[in-house]
Amino acid sequence: MDEFHVKREGESFIVSFEFSSSDELVKAVLSGVRDTDNLCELLNADRLWIEKSEKSWVEFGAYTLGVAHEYFTEIGFDALS
């Protein structure tokens, strides 16, 4: 991946990007991102994965985007489309 887009929506952000997976182009849109500090890690990612939070009471961050390259980073968000 060589670019991503960030748009403010209220007190959170929408992050959109495309990446290649098994020779297929995949578009991801993350809604409800509140912490933007780790977003640049997407540009260095060797591997991405998404996990749904097992906690039903979370205020935000119902999902976690895992980003791996030299180390591991997490980005919390509310919805994926």
BAFI-3210 file (N, C-alpha, C; in Angstrom, 3 decimals, decimal comma, padded with zeros to 6 digits):
// residues 81
n [1|2|3|4|5|6|7|8|9|10|11|12|13|14|15|16|17|18|19|20|21|22|23|24|25|26|27|28|29|30|31|32|33|34|35|36|37|38|39|40|41|42|43|44|45|46|47|48|49|50|51|52|53|54|55|56|57|58|59|60|61|62|63|64|65|66|67|68|69|70|71|72|73|74|75|76|77|78|79|80|81]
n.u [000,844|000,524|-000,728|-003,223|-006,416|-007,777|-010,541|-012,182|-014,892|-017,070|-016,093|-014,407|-012,652|-012,692|-011,084|-009,695|-008,423|-006,575|-005,445|-003,411|-004,340|-003,620|-003,295|-005,541|-007,303|-008,218|-010,525|-010,748|-012,665|-012,535|-014,488|-015,040|-012,533|-010,512|-008,025|-005,350|-002,634|-001,112|-001,594|000,161|001,651|000,363|001,406|003,781|003,130|003,468|001,683|-001,827|-004,682|-007,985|-009,762|-012,622|-013,871|-014,286|-015,633|-018,713|-019,471|-017,925|-017,112|-016,106|-014,281|-014,942|-013,764|-010,481|-007,726|-004,999|-001,581|001,330|004,819|008,003|007,397|004,459|001,343|-001,738|-004,932|-007,810|-011,307|-014,764|-016,492|-016,524|-016,374]
n.v [-001,158|002,220|004,570|006,199|007,441|009,964|011,163|013,566|013,001|014,289|013,612|011,597|009,625|008,689|006,201|005,253|002,821|000,887|-002,405|-005,171|-008,531|-011,817|-011,482|-009,965|-006,914|-005,146|-003,089|-001,118|000,452|002,123|003,078|005,396|005,683|006,730|007,323|008,565|008,300|006,011|005,547|005,918|003,638|001,857|002,194|000,817|-001,798|-005,316|-007,249|-007,384|-007,594|-008,155|-007,979|-008,732|-007,178|-008,942|-007,954|-006,844|-004,431|-002,263|001,162|002,432|001,344|-001,270|-003,012|-004,173|-003,275|-005,020|-004,418|-005,471|-005,350|-004,541|-004,505|-004,825|-003,191|-001,716|-000,564|000,874|000,760|001,489|000,448|-001,476|-001,224]
n.w [000,000|-000,792|-000,200|001,837|002,933|004,987|006,739|008,658|010,830|012,777|016,018|015,387|012,889|009,407|007,690|004,692|002,417|-000,003|-000,697|-001,759|-001,856|-002,113|-004,901|-005,447|-005,485|-002,666|-001,024|001,832|004,335|007,225|009,869|012,527|013,740|016,333|017,360|015,746|015,719|014,975|012,293|010,091|010,100|008,476|005,934|005,979|006,307|006,442|006,864|007,421|009,568|010,884|013,890|015,833|018,706|021,726|023,814|024,751|025,756|024,974|024,511|022,246|019,365|018,454|016,757|015,841|013,935|013,052|012,506|011,067|010,800|011,235|013,880|015,971|015,635|016,708|015,591|016,618|015,793|014,851|012,813|009,765|006,282]
ca.u [000,000|001,346|-001,493|-004,507|-007,131|-008,375|-011,557|-012,765|-016,341|-017,344|-014,919|-013,623|-012,159|-012,906|-009,819|-009,903|-007,201|-006,633|-004,247|-003,473|-004,366|-003,698|-003,439|-006,840|-007,326|-009,227|-010,727|-011,234|-013,061|-012,671|-015,221|-014,942|-011,148|-010,368|-006,609|-004,695|-001,178|-000,460|-002,058|001,280|002,160|-000,265|002,267|004,889|002,577|003,724|000,497|-002,961|-005,791|-009,032|-010,352|-013,778|-013,729|-015,178|-016,314|-019,938|-019,723|-016,941|-017,650|-015,681|-013,253|-015,524|-012,846|-009,070|-006,915|-003,626|-000,610|002,623|006,013|009,096|006,736|003,012|000,570|-003,186|-005,748|-009,192|-012,332|-016,112|-017,187|-015,763|-017,192]
ca.v [000,000|003,424|005,743|006,021|008,703|010,189|012,220|013,782|012,915|014,556|013,450|010,446|009,710|007,594|005,894|004,346|002,419|-000,319|-003,238|-006,383|-009,765|-012,954|-010,917|-009,311|-005,590|-005,067|-001,738|-001,122|001,736|001,998|004,206|005,506|005,674|007,876|007,597|008,569|008,275|004,856|005,335|005,840|002,265|001,157|002,298|-000,126|-003,096|-006,581|-008,060|-006,729|-008,464|-007,495|-008,783|-008,134|-007,197|-009,880|-007,215|-006,252|-003,150|-001,257|002,457|002,569|000,371|-002,607|-003,808|-003,805|-003,580|-005,343|-004,070|-006,064|-005,212|-004,815|-004,710|-004,946|-001,998|-001,886|000,621|000,563|001,463|001,041|-000,284|-001,772|-001,390]
ca.w [000,000|-000,847|000,232|002,507|003,041|006,301|006,734|009,984|010,923|014,191|016,877|014,935|011,515|008,468|007,033|003,563|001,737|-000,825|-000,620|-002,563|-001,084|-003,038|-006,247|-005,572|-004,881|-001,617|-000,506|003,208|004,902|008,669|010,445|013,973|014,225|017,224|017,576|014,436|015,895|014,344|010,927|009,127|010,099|007,349|004,761|006,126|006,701|005,759|007,091|008,070|009,939|011,664|014,958|016,487|020,148|022,404|024,876|024,208|026,400|024,583|024,116|020,863|019,022|018,401|015,941|015,875|012,767|013,411|011,473|011,405|009,961|012,175|015,161|015,889|015,983|016,627|015,343|016,981|015,017|015,165|011,743|008,556|005,075]
c.u [000,898|000,565|-002,736|-005,117|-007,825|-009,341|-012,135|-014,279|-016,715|-016,071|-014,078|-013,259|-012,605|-011,592|-010,106|-008,565|-007,473|-005,333|-004,472|-003,409|-004,581|-004,014|-004,807|-006,772|-008,501|-009,314|-011,325|-011,565|-013,337|-013,380|-015,041|-013,542|-010,968|-008,914|-005,876|-003,175|-000,484|-000,835|-000,927|001,890|001,540|000,639|003,435|004,436|003,040|002,477|-000,560|-003,990|-006,755|-009,580|-011,542|-013,583|-014,730|-015,950|-017,535|-020,193|-018,779|-017,625|-017,314|-014,610|-013,778|-014,644|-011,423|-008,430|-005,500|-002,711|000,739|003,648|007,174|008,560|005,234|002,346|-000,914|-003,863|-007,188|-010,162|-013,684|-016,767|-016,286|-016,733|-016,288]
c.v [001,232|004,693|005,306|007,400|008,782|011,363|012,333|013,705|013,068|014,457|012,233|010,639|008,501|007,413|004,906|004,065|001,174|-001,088|-004,496|-007,598|-010,918|-012,495|-010,293|-007,958|-005,507|-003,630|-001,849|000,298|001,501|003,238|004,206|005,356|006,913|008,271|007,463|008,442|007,162|004,646|005,212|004,446|001,453|001,139|001,311|-001,565|-004,238|-007,454|-007,242|-007,783|-007,683|-008,477|-008,031|-008,266|-008,168|-009,202|-006,520|-004,856|-002,032|000,025|002,770|001,532|-001,046|-003,566|-003,298|-004,214|-003,816|-005,055|-004,636|-005,700|-005,486|-005,038|-004,663|-003,652|-002,317|-000,546|000,215|001,368|000,813|000,180|-000,424|-001,877|-001,483]
c.w [000,000|-000,529|000,983|002,672|004,394|006,195|008,138|009,863|012,392|014,995|016,499|013,469|010,715|007,716|005,907|002,885|000,911|-000,643|-001,451|-001,643|-002,051|-004,453|-006,507|-004,859|-003,916|-001,138|000,889|003,633|006,378|009,189|011,952|014,515|015,095|017,448|016,245|014,527|015,114|012,885|009,906|009,082|008,968|006,128|004,790|006,328|005,797|005,817|007,817|008,455|010,821|012,675|015,540|017,991|020,752|023,519|024,283|024,750|025,952|024,086|022,665|020,607|019,042|017,603|016,131|014,562|013,255|012,233|011,911|010,346|010,878|013,587|014,922|016,371|015,855|016,387|015,638|016,130|015,275|014,090|010,529|007,380|003,872]
res [m|d|e|f|h|v|k|r|e|g|e|s|f|i|v|s|f|e|f|s|s|s|d|e|l|v|k|a|v|l|s|g|v|r|d|t|d|n|l|c|e|l|l|n|a|d|r|l|w|i|e|k|s|e|k|s|w|v|e|f|g|a|y|t|l|g|v|a|h|e|y|f|t|e|i|g|f|d|a|l|s]
***
